[in-house]
Amino acid sequence: MKHLMLVLAAMLMPVMLFGQQKLIENAMKNRQNGHFKGQFYGVRNTSEILLYKELQSYCEQNGLYHRGAEWKKVMDLNTITYFEILPMDEVDEFIYTDKCEFTSKPSFDALFATGKGWFFTDDISVQLDNIKWSGTVRNGLINGYGTGYCKNLKDQIYYFISGEFEDGFPKGEVVFAVYEYKYEKSILKGVFLPTRITFGEMSDGMAWVKRALDKKYGFVSADGRYVATDKYVRVIQPFRNGRAEVVQIDGKEIIINKNCNFVGYTELQQGKDAEQHRLEEEKRLAEQRRIQDSLDRIERARVEEERRRAEHERKIIVNCNYKLWSKGDHICYVFPNGSYKDKIACGTLEEWNENRTKAHIKIVTSPSNSLTYDGELLEKNNTFWISTQGTKWHLAIEGEFEKSLEYDNSKKSPDVIYVNNQSSSDVRRYNDCSYCHGSGRLKCLSCHGSGWDSWDDKTCTSCRGQGTEQCYHCGGTGKE
């Protein structure tokens, strides 16, 4: 049965083709009577068998475009039930009316003038001939406000422009658009690509341009050539005598030539740079002075420390003379090396031997209760004899005893008692203050025990040069 239907359709083909031709011819007559110029006209087929390839062939032979075909099955054939047609000679009007997406534009019939003008995109420019223009044409160039288009059949491109022109060159804000189209089997397809660019006044053969894309400025020459596109953020002064003033992306104000090459900085920028340099130089000098003052204070402190050390060593040599010693005096020993270098052990003079060749001392402070001197343990309250001939012990210099208290560790560890066979270290044999070790004095927090204010280069006002102050834990009593 299927083969029979196909044979029947083949026999009826000449009749079908004649019916299709009449259908389209009648549709074109109805279209003309309805004044649908520049618009696709819809045709509905309810009786004829119309094949798609035959519709396509007919449109190609008769200069028609078609679109929007619909079909259904008739005798196992896909027959078209609806389609739209447009004569090729009305494509310009259709594209201008239907595809040009300018917000406001004159009618197609208003494009009666023809002239030349420049067309720009974000990065290229071209001079167009035969622009259909709604404004005026003077000396063959488009002028005034208007809208127009120009087509390039070779590249299948429509160029649209809308804005103000003077002698073919754009002024102010102008919209340019490209409509790239193509034909595929008598079907028209394309895409509308608009660009908005603002042009400054032509001055000295150059005009600035600003792209809406990135708000950056560039320049074009009178012959429509892009010299720069997006190099500047502002134009200060248009071109005069071959020079213009602009603001670079980095904010610098510069002078450029007609090739948009750097010539120099503006006077205002030079003033800004000079002021910036002055401020930076002042800052540098102030920092240099601050560093030098700091170095000077450090040097003064170093010199003062050396002076004190020399004076201290001189006093030690003098105070090694046992003839200056008296009972009850503090006698000190300075460790010369090792981990306890410059630390001080201190004791009190208890008594002499008959010819004063030896002195009996009692240890008061020591940096460690495990240190020894000539085999004698330097532990708190320990007593022993020292030689007064060529001795390394000396009469305590002012502040030396207080300094020895800072790192005193001569005290015996508290004894451990046992209660029910459990050890406890809560009971101590000594009730001396655990902070000042019974001396009632602590290192001065202001000068850190030096007795000298190195910042103001004078005697410490808190301890009055003594290097110690009353223990705030025991109130100066030395007891817990």
C-alpha positions in Angstrom: 0.0 0.0 0.0 2.9 2.4 0.9 4.5 1.8 -2.5 1.2 2.5 -4.2 0.9 5.8 -2.5 4.4 6.8 -3.5 3.7 5.9 -7.2 0.5 7.9 -7.0 2.3 10.9 -5.6 4.9 10.7 -8.4 2.2 10.7 -11.0 0.6 13.8 -9.4 3.9 15.7 -9.0 3.5 18.0 -12.2 0.0 18.9 -11.0 1.4 19.6 -7.5 4.1 21.9 -8.7 1.6 23.9 -10.7 -0.6 24.2 -7.6 2.4 25.3 -5.5 3.3 28.0 -8.0 -0.2 29.3 -8.0 -0.4 29.2 -4.2 2.8 31.4 -3.9 1.8 33.8 -6.7 -1.6 34.4 -5.1 0.1 34.9 -1.7 2.4 37.6 -3.3 -0.7 39.4 -4.8 -2.5 39.3 -1.4 0.7 40.6 0.2 0.9 43.6 -2.3 -2.7 44.4 -1.8 -2.2 44.4 2.0 0.9 46.8 1.7 3.3 44.5 3.7 6.4 46.0 2.1 9.6 45.2 4.0 7.9 42.6 6.1 7.6 38.8 5.8 4.1 37.7 4.7 2.5 34.6 6.2 1.0 32.1 3.8 -1.3 29.3 5.0 -1.8 26.2 2.8 -4.9 24.2 3.4 -5.4 22.3 0.1 -2.2 21.9 -1.9 0.5 19.4 -1.3 3.6 21.6 -0.8 7.0 20.0 -0.3 9.8 21.9 1.5 12.4 21.4 -1.3 10.0 22.6 -3.9 9.3 25.7 -1.8 13.0 26.3 -1.4 13.6 25.8 -5.2 10.8 28.2 -6.1 12.0 30.9 -3.7 15.6 30.7 -5.1 14.3 31.0 -8.7 12.0 33.9 -8.0 14.1 36.0 -5.6 12.3 35.3 -2.4 13.3 34.5 1.1 11.2 32.2 3.3 11.1 31.3 7.0 8.9 29.8 9.7 7.8 26.7 7.7 5.3 24.3 9.4 4.2 20.9 8.0 2.1 17.8 8.5 1.9 14.3 7.0 -0.3 13.9 3.9 -0.1 10.6 2.0 3.2 9.9 3.8 4.6 13.2 2.6 5.7 16.2 4.7 3.5 18.8 3.2 4.0 22.5 4.3 0.9 24.0 5.9 2.4 27.5 6.7 5.4 29.6 5.7 6.5 33.3 5.4 8.0 35.0 2.3 9.9 38.2 1.6 11.1 39.5 -1.8 14.9 40.0 -1.9 14.6 43.6 -3.1 12.9 44.5 0.2 15.6 43.0 2.5 17.2 46.4 3.2 13.9 47.8 4.5 13.2 44.6 6.5 16.6 44.6 8.2 16.4 48.3 8.9 12.9 48.1 10.3 13.1 44.7 12.1 16.8 44.2 12.9 18.1 47.7 13.6 17.6 48.0 17.4 18.2 51.8 17.9 15.7 53.1 20.5 14.5 55.9 18.2 14.9 56.0 14.4 13.1 57.5 11.5 11.1 55.5 9.0 12.9 53.7 6.2 11.4 56.2 3.7 13.1 59.0 5.5 16.5 57.7 4.4 16.5 59.5 1.1 20.0 61.1 1.1 23.2 59.3 0.2 26.7 60.3 1.3 30.1 59.3 2.9 30.9 59.0 6.5 33.2 57.4 9.1 32.2 54.2 10.9 33.9 53.3 14.2 34.0 50.3 16.5 36.0 50.0 19.8 39.3 49.4 17.9 38.9 49.9 14.2 37.5 52.6 11.8 36.4 52.6 8.1 35.0 55.2 5.8 31.7 54.1 4.2 30.3 55.1 0.8 26.7 55.3 -0.1 25.3 55.7 3.4 21.5 56.0 3.3 21.1 59.0 5.7 18.1 60.7 7.3 20.0 63.9 7.8 21.7 66.3 5.3 24.5 65.7 2.9 27.0 68.4 2.0 29.7 68.0 -0.6 29.0 64.3 -0.6 29.5 64.0 3.2 26.8 63.3 5.8 26.0 66.1 8.3 23.8 66.9 11.2 21.7 64.6 13.4 20.4 61.5 11.7 20.2 57.7 11.3 21.5 55.7 8.4 22.8 52.4 7.1 25.2 51.1 4.5 25.4 47.5 3.3 28.5 45.5 2.2 27.2 42.7 -0.1 30.6 41.1 -0.4 31.1 40.6 3.3 27.3 40.3 4.0 27.4 43.1 6.6 25.0 46.0 7.3 26.5 49.1 9.0 24.1 51.2 11.1 24.9 54.7 12.6 22.9 57.1 14.7 24.1 60.5 16.0 25.6 63.8 14.9 28.1 64.1 12.1 30.0 67.0 10.7 31.5 66.6 7.2 31.3 62.8 7.6 33.0 62.8 11.0 31.1 61.9 14.2 30.5 64.4 17.0 29.4 63.8 20.6 27.8 60.4 21.5 27.2 58.3 18.4 26.0 54.7 18.3 27.5 52.4 15.7 26.1 48.9 15.0 27.0 46.0 12.7 24.5 43.4 11.5 26.3 40.4 10.1 23.9 38.3 8.0 24.0 35.2 5.9 21.7 33.2 3.6 21.3 29.5 4.2 19.0 27.9 1.6 17.0 31.1 1.1 16.7 31.6 4.9 18.0 35.0 6.3 20.0 34.9 9.6 22.0 37.5 11.4 23.1 39.2 14.7 23.0 43.0 15.7 26.2 44.2 17.5 26.0 47.9 18.8 28.9 50.1 20.0 28.5 53.4 21.8 31.4 55.9 21.4 31.7 59.6 22.4 33.8 62.0 20.3 35.3 65.3 21.2 35.6 68.3 18.9 38.2 68.1 16.2 41.1 70.2 17.2 44.4 70.5 15.4 43.5 67.5 13.3 42.8 65.3 16.3 39.7 64.4 18.3 39.5 62.5 21.6 37.2 59.4 21.8 35.8 57.7 24.8 34.5 54.1 24.7 31.4 53.2 26.7 33.0 49.7 27.3 35.7 50.8 29.7 35.3 54.6 30.0 38.8 55.1 28.7 40.0 57.8 26.3 41.9 57.6 23.1 42.5 59.8 20.0 41.6 59.6 16.3 43.0 61.7 13.5 41.1 63.7 10.9 41.5 60.9 8.4 39.7 58.5 10.7 42.8 56.7 12.0 42.8 55.4 15.6 46.0 56.7 17.2 45.2 55.4 20.7 42.2 53.6 22.0 42.1 53.1 25.8 45.3 54.6 27.2 44.0 57.5 29.3 41.4 58.2 32.0 40.9 61.9 31.2 41.7 64.5 28.6 42.8 67.8 30.2 43.6 69.8 27.1 42.8 68.8 23.5 45.5 69.1 20.8 47.0 72.5 20.2 50.2 73.1 18.2 50.7 69.3 18.1 50.4 68.8 21.9 47.7 67.6 24.2 47.5 67.1 28.0 46.0 63.8 29.3 45.8 61.8 32.5 47.4 58.3 32.4 45.9 55.3 34.1 48.4 55.7 36.9 47.0 59.2 37.5 50.0 61.1 36.1 49.3 64.2 34.0 51.4 64.1 30.9 51.9 65.9 27.5 51.7 63.8 24.3 52.3 64.4 20.6 50.1 63.4 17.7 51.4 59.9 17.8 50.3 59.7 21.4 53.9 59.4 22.6 55.1 60.8 25.9 56.7 64.3 25.6 56.8 65.4 29.2 54.8 66.1 32.4 52.4 69.0 32.7 53.4 72.0 34.9 50.7 71.0 37.5 52.1 67.4 37.5 55.7 68.7 37.9 54.5 70.8 40.9 52.7 67.7 42.4 55.9 65.6 41.9 58.1 68.3 43.4 55.8 68.6 46.4 55.7 64.8 46.7 59.5 64.7 46.5 59.8 67.4 49.1 57.5 65.5 51.5 59.3 62.3 50.9 62.7 64.0 51.5 61.4 65.6 54.7 60.2 62.2 55.8 63.5 60.6 54.9 65.5 63.3 56.8 63.2 63.1 59.8 63.7 59.3 59.9 67.4 59.8 59.4 67.5 62.2 62.4 65.4 59.8 64.5 67.9 57.0 63.7 70.9 59.3 64.4 69.3 60.5 67.7 68.8 56.9 68.7 72.3 56.0 67.8 73.6 59.0 69.7 71.6 57.9 72.8 73.0 54.4 72.5 76.5 55.7 72.1 76.1 58.0 75.1 74.7 55.1 77.1 77.7 53.0 76.0 80.2 55.6 76.9 78.5 56.2 80.2 78.4 52.5 80.9 82.1 52.2 80.1 82.8 55.1 82.3 80.8 53.6 85.1 82.5 50.2 84.6 85.9 51.8 84.6 85.0 53.8 87.7 83.6 50.6 89.3 86.7 48.6 88.6 88.8 51.5 90.0 86.7 51.5 93.1 87.0 47.7 93.4 90.8 48.0 93.2 90.7 50.6 95.9 88.2 48.7 98.0 90.3 45.5 98.0 92.4 47.3 100.6 91.4 45.6 103.8 92.4 48.6 105.8 89.2 50.2 104.6 87.1 47.3 106.0 85.2 47.4 109.2 83.1 44.9 111.1 79.6 44.7 109.8 80.6 45.9 106.3 79.4 44.1 103.2 82.3 42.4 101.5 81.7 41.4 97.8 83.2 39.0 95.3 82.6 39.4 91.5 82.7 36.2 89.5 85.2 36.8 86.6 84.0 34.2 84.0 81.6 31.3 83.3 77.8 31.4 83.3 77.9 33.6 86.5 80.2 36.2 85.0 79.8 39.7 86.6 77.4 38.2 89.2 78.1 39.1 92.8 78.4 37.1 96.0 78.2 39.2 99.2 78.8 38.6 102.9 79.2 40.6 106.1 82.5 41.0 107.9 82.2 39.2 111.3 85.7 39.4 112.8 89.5 39.5 112.1 92.4 37.3 113.1 95.1 38.8 115.3 97.2 40.4 112.6 94.3 41.0 110.2 95.7 38.7 107.5 92.4 37.0 107.5 88.8 38.1 107.8 85.8 36.0 108.9 82.7 36.6 106.7 79.1 35.4 106.7 77.4 34.9 103.3 74.3 37.0 102.7 73.7 36.7 98.9 75.1 34.5 96.1 73.8 33.7 92.6 73.8 30.0 93.5 73.9 28.1 96.8 76.1 25.5 95.1 79.0 27.8 94.2 82.2 27.7 96.2 85.2 29.9 96.9 88.4 28.2 97.9 86.4 25.2 98.7 83.9 27.1 100.9 80.2 26.8 100.0 78.6 30.2 99.1 75.4 29.4 100.8 73.3 31.8 102.8 74.5 32.2 106.5 77.5 30.0 105.8 80.7 31.4 107.4 84.4 31.0 106.5 87.8 32.8 106.6 89.2 34.7 103.6 92.7 36.1 103.1 93.1 39.8 103.1 96.4 39.7 101.2 95.9 40.0 97.4 92.3 39.1 97.9 89.6 39.3 95.2 87.1 40.3 97.8 86.4 44.0 98.2 84.4 46.5 100.3 80.9 46.8 98.7 80.6 49.8 96.4 77.4 51.9 96.5 74.5 49.9 95.0 76.5 46.7 94.7 74.8 44.9 97.6 71.4 45.8 96.2 72.4 44.5 92.8 73.4 41.2 94.3 69.9 40.9 95.7 68.4 40.8 92.2 69.8 37.4 91.4 70.4 36.1 94.9 69.9 32.3 95.1 71.9 31.6 98.1 69.0 30.5 100.3 68.8 26.8 101.3 65.9 24.8 99.9 63.1 24.5 102.4 63.3 21.4 104.5 60.7 18.7 103.8 58.6 17.4 106.7 56.5 14.2 106.6 53.0 13.8 107.9 51.7 10.3 107.9 54.6 9.3 105.6 53.5 12.0 103.1 56.0 14.6 102.1 55.0 18.3 102.3 57.0 21.4 101.4 54.4 23.8 102.8 56.4 24.3 106.1 59.5 26.4 105.7 62.2 27.0 108.3 62.7 30.5 107.1 60.0 33.2 107.0 61.9 35.6 104.8 60.0 37.2 102.0 60.3 34.9 99.0 60.5 37.9 96.6 63.2 40.1 98.2 64.8 37.2 100.1 64.6 39.1 103.4 66.3 42.3 102.1 63.1 44.4 101.9 64.3 45.7 98.5 63.7 44.9 94.9 65.2 45.9 91.6 63.8 49.3 90.4 61.3 48.7 87.6 61.9 52.0 86.0 65.7 51.7 85.4 65.9 47.9 85.7 68.4 48.3 88.5 70.9 50.5 86.7 70.0 53.6 88.6 70.2 55.6 85.3 67.5 56.7 83.0 69.1 56.0 79.6 66.3 57.6 77.7 66.6 61.0 79.4 70.3 60.5 80.1 70.0 61.3 83.8 69.7 59.7 87.3 66.6 57.5 87.7 63.9 59.5 89.5 62.2 56.4 90.9 65.0 54.9 92.9 67.2 58.1 92.9 70.1 56.3 91.4 70.1 53.4 94.0 68.9 50.8 91.5 66.4 49.3 94.1 63.1 50.2 95.7 61.1 49.0 98.6 59.6 45.5 98.1 55.9 45.9 97.5 55.2 42.3 98.6 56.4 42.6 102.1 56.3 46.4 102.5 60.0 46.5 103.1 60.0 44.2 106.2 61.7 41.4 104.4 59.3 38.9 106.1 56.5 36.8 104.7 
